[in-house]
Amino acid sequence: MAGHKKFLGLLLVIIGSVAWGASGTVADYMFLTQHIPVIWVVGVRMISAGILLLFTYKLMNHQSIFTIWHDRKSIIQLLFFSGFGMLMSQFCYLSAVNYGNAATATVLQFTAPVFIIGYYAISSKKWPIRLDVISIVLAVIGTYLLATKGHFDSLSISGLGLLFGIAAGVANANCTIIPIDLLNKYDAKLVCGWAMIVGSLPLQPIVISNAHQINFNLTLITELIFITLVGTMLAYLFYEASLNYLKPAVTGTMGSFEPLTATVLSIVFLHIDFNLIEIVGAVLILVMALLQSLPNKNELIE
């Protein structure tokens, strides 16, 4: 029975991670062929996924979706999470995809642990442990190799692609740090659903005013449904469900299927050229993320 549950947990987290990675590649293809503004896609994706998550929460929990709005401290935390976590994460990641490619953007957002290390080092006024320092070095070297392809006198990706990719890593760190108290008090679907809706509200005037300029066609509608339903809501629900069967460290480690999926699909379907230097850079960043997901990491290097 235990083996069956572990297999189910692994299957859930792999499916969720693959869906996340695939949504990045689909978004990349959409930007290349449909030529629609990133900010419009972010607005549509966030409010749609947010509504679906709240609907799922209501369906599964049979409780009010407005309980989070009854506490002033929770409201303030939710507003911060919505803006500096969810909105920043979605906008920076999709911008990195738009100005670069899905594979590089997905790998760069995995630099989030470095910024988490930095935050806790500053807030606790303590130097990071040696394993954290090693992780930072791996992330810096990996990012440098990804950005230069080994040509150390120039960037191989656009400056904006690199900037937004790193910013996506910062935003992912925010998504880990900011909602800690909220997630200890409320269901994750409720927190993330409201964060997506609230974070998308400043973008809705742009979504509405630019709607007439969008060339709606079957391909675009299918792509939007995929990145919203499959690549956001279902991926998140599968990932969350896996925590019922696996330890968080295992789930975090298996999340590496996300950049792997984005990279493979980008190479196969979008013909993105990844040389050996870039692969080494990506591997270094993923090794850093894996090290940070290990349980009892403080005991590994003394």
Secondary structure, 3 states (H helix, E strand, C coil): CHHHHHHHHHHHHHHHHHHHHHHHHHHHHHHHHHCCCHHHHHHHHHHHHHHHHHHHHHHHHCCCCCHHHHCHHHHHHHHHHHHHHHHHHHHHHHHHHHHCCHHHHHHHHHHHHHHHHHHHHHHHCCCCCHHHHHHHHHHHHHHHHHHHCCCCCCCCCCHHHHHHHHHHHHHHHHHHHCCHHHHHHCCHHHHHHHHHHHHHHHHHHHHHHCHHHCCCCHHHHHHHHHHHHHHHHHHHHHHHHHCCCCCHHHHHHHCCHHHHHHHHHHHHHCCCCCCHHHHHHHHHHHHHHHHHHCCCHHHCCC
